[in-house]
Each structure stands twice: as structure tokens, then as C-alpha cells.
Amino acid sequence: MSTPLDAVAWPSGFCIHPHQTTLTAELLKAYQHVPVAHAGDVMGRHTGAVGLRAYHNDLGLTMCGTAMTVRTRPGDNLMVHVAMQRAQPGDIIVIDAGGDLSTAVIGGLMRTTAVARQLGGFVIDGALRDVAEWAEGMLPVYARGHVHRGPSKDGPGQINIPISCAGMTVMPGDLILGDADGVIAIPAGEAEAILAQCLAHADKEARIRAQNETGEVDRERFDSILRKKGCPL
């Protein structure tokens, strides 16, 4: 009789929780055309990753998938490899490496595996290496920085736990969006409601853009804000 994964007595500092897959294919498809900035706007504007750089060197390459989270010791990538082996096509590997830039936690050989297995990309609060390979595109990757120094494979580390990544709280199974502007995590349980808000926001921006294209100034839009602040006009 097999033992449930959650019941396994893992060594200290190690754990692998089951993969979270509550997001539907239809919902992920609908989010593929949602700009990160729109999602950020409807979620309060001051949310999402900060301090990350896109290394895939393709402004048109976007990221949309389910988060598989990894927390690893800075300078070690054992559990990143384990997560990649367990990830499903389209999954985004989100790595909390503590913001460390002294040692890379992913590199070009791992990119080759990820492309072959059709993973959705990487978001790393840490460093990568083999910059020229990542710049070939095909697979979106965001990292805090890069360095040539390679990692150990000793652990410890945890998979599919709540993590902090570049200023974001990321839960396993969250929806991850990435584009030329950056990366944002959308809570899985709120994704349907936030999608509706994003679509309404897109319509609003389209109306404003159309008016801006006429060259006419909507002075009242900002004067009304100033009056509410008590600013004399």
C-alpha cells in the first residue's frame, strides 16, 4: 500500500508537496492576451515582481501558466531539477533563491530540458548563467541577475510551498503572467474575477487611447482630482 506524499517523513529541510492544478485550460488561454500592467492595475497597482530582468531577449515572448514553486538554498539547485522533472507542460517554475547573486541556480543545459519538456518558463529571485543561450528566446525567463559561477546539488529545498519571490507572495498553483513589463502572480482562487476586471480595464484604456489619439485634452479628468484635494484652480 502506497503512502500519501504529504505523509512522507522527509529529511529536515526537504519536502515535495503535490502539484497544484486548479486553473483550467480555458482560463489560462483567456489570460494569454492580458497585459501584466492591466493585471497589476486591477490588483491595486503596487503588486507583482520588482527587480527582475527578462533574459529571453524577445519583447514579444510572454509567459502564462501555473506556478510550481521552489525554495532553495542560495547557490544550490537540487530541488529545481526535481521540480522540473515533476512539472507539467506549460508550468512556470518560480524559484525563491533568497535574491542571491553569487551563484547561478539555473543554466543553459536546464534550458534545453525545459524547452524539450515544453515548460512555460522560469521566474527566479536569484541568478542564472549561460546568458547567450537564454537570449535565443523560445522560453521566457526572468531573474534578478546573472553570474558564471555554477551551483551545488545538495539541498535543502522545498517544492510546492508558499514562497516569496522578488517582492511577490506566490502560492503553488497561482497563475503567473509575464511580458515585457515584468511578472505578476494572480491568486488561483481569484483568477476568474480578476480576468473580468482585466477585460473591463482593457475596454476603458481603449476608450482613453482613442480620445488621446484625437489630441483633445480631457482637462476635467484631472481637474476633478485636484478639486477633491482642495487645490485651487
N, C-alpha and C positions, 0 to 999 in steps of 0.2 A: 504494500500500500504506500503510495507516494505521500510525502509530507508537503503541506501548503508552503509556498515560497515565503510568505510572511512569518511562518513558524520556524524557519531555519535559524539555527543558532550561529550567526555569523561571527567571525573573529572581530575583536574590538577594532572599531574604525571602519569596518566594511559593512555594506548592506546593498542588496539589489531588490527593489520593490517591483511589483508587476507593472507592465506597460499600461498607460492610461490612454484610452481611445474613445472619448465621448463625443468628439466632433465628427459630424457627418461629412461625407464626400461632397454633398451639395453645399453645405455651409462653407467648407474650405474653398470650393470653386467660386462661390459668390464673393469671398474676400480677396481673391486674386487680383481684382481690379480696384481695391480700396487703398488709397494712398496712406502711408504711415501718418502723415500730417493730419489727415482727416480723422483717423482713429484717435490720435493724440488730442485733437481739438475737442471731440465729444467726450473724452475721458478726463477733461479738466485742464488740458494743455501742459501741465507740469508733470508728465509721466513718460515712461519709456527710458531706453538706454542713453547714457551720456558717456562720452569719452571713447567711443569705439570708432574704428576706421574700416571701411569696406575695402577688402584686399582683392576682390574678384575683378576689378578694373573694367567694369561694364555697367554704366549707369542704367541701362535698360533691364538688367538682370534683377528680378525681385524674388522675395522669399515669402512663402506662405505655407505653414504646416503646423503639426502638433509637436509640442515641446517634449523632448526626452531630456531630463535634467541630470547633470553630473556635478558632484562636488568632489574635487580632487586636491590633494596636497600640491602646493606650488612646486612646479618642476617635475611632476610625475603624471604619467598619462595611462597607467594600467587600466583604470576604470573607464577612460574614454574609449579605449579599444573594446572593452567589454560591452559598453553601451552601443557602439557601432554594430557589433555582432547581433545584438538583440533588437535594434531599431528596424522599423518597417519602412518601405519606400515612401518618400515624402516627409518623413520625420525630421525635425530640426534638433540637432544636438546642442543643448545650451549648457555651457561649462562655467562653473564658478571655480576659478583657479586663484582666487584671492587678489586679482589685479596684478599678480607678479609678472614682471617683465624680464627677469633674469634668465629664464629658461623657457623654451617653447614647449607647448603641450600637444600641438598637432603639427604635421608637416606634409610634404608632398606625397609620400607613399600612402599616408592615410587618405589624402585627397583622391588618389587613384581608386582606392577601395570604395570610398563614399560615392564617387561618380558611377562606378560599376554597379553598386547596390542601389542606385537611384535615391540616395538620401536627399533631404531637402536643403541642407546647409548646416552651417555652424555659427554659433554666437559665443564668443569667448571673452570672459573677463580675465585676460591673460595674454600670452604671446603665442605666435605661430612662427614657423620658419619655411624656407623654400618659397619665398615671395614670388619669384618669377613663375612658378607653377600655378599658384593661386591666381595670378594675374591673367592666366589663359581663359578665365571665365568658366562657364558651364555649371559651376557650383558656387552659390553665394556664401561668403564667409566674412564675418565681422569680428575683429579682435582689437584689444587695447593697444597692441604693438607687435613688433617682431624682433627676433634675435636668432643668431645662428646656433646657439647652444641647445643641445638636444636633451630630452627628458629621461628620467629613470622609469622603471616599470615595477615598482614595489608596492604602491599604495601608501596609505589607505585611501579610501574613497567610497562614495555612496551614489547610487543611481535611483532616479525617480523619487526624489525628496524635494521639499521646498528649498529653493536657493535664492541667493541674492546675486544678480549679475549686472554689473555696470549701472547700479542705481535702480534696477528693476527687481521686484519680487516676482519670481517665476515658479509656478506650481507645475508639477508633471501633468501633461495633458492640456496646458494652456495653448491658445492659438498665438503663434509667433508670426509677425509681419515684418518684412524688411524691404527697404528700397533705397534709392539714392540719398534720402534724407536721414535714414537711420533705422532703428529697430524698436519695436514695441511688443509687449506681451499683453494679450487680451484674456482675462479670466474665462475659462471654458463655460462656466455657468452663466455668464453674461454676454456671450458672443452673439446670440440671436438678437438680443435687444440692442447691442452696440452696432450691429450691422444695419439695423433700421435707422438708427441715428446717423450713421455714416452716409447712408444713401440720401437722407434728408439734407445733410450738411453739403453734400456734393451739389444738390439742386440749388441750394442757397448760394453757393460760391459761383455756380454757373450764371445765376441772375446778376450777381455783383460784377462778374467779369464782363458780361455783355454790356452793362452800363458803363464800366470803366473804358471799354473799347470805343465808346462814343466821345470820350473826352470831357463829358459833363461832370461837374463836381457835385457830389452829394454832401453839401456842407452841413445839412441838418443832422446827418448821421452822427457826426462828431460834436456839433454844437450842443445837441441834446445831452450828451455825456458831460460836457463842460458845465452846462447849467445845473445838472444834478450835483456836481461837485462844488457849486457855489462860485464858479469862476465868472466874472463879469465879461460880457461880450459886447 
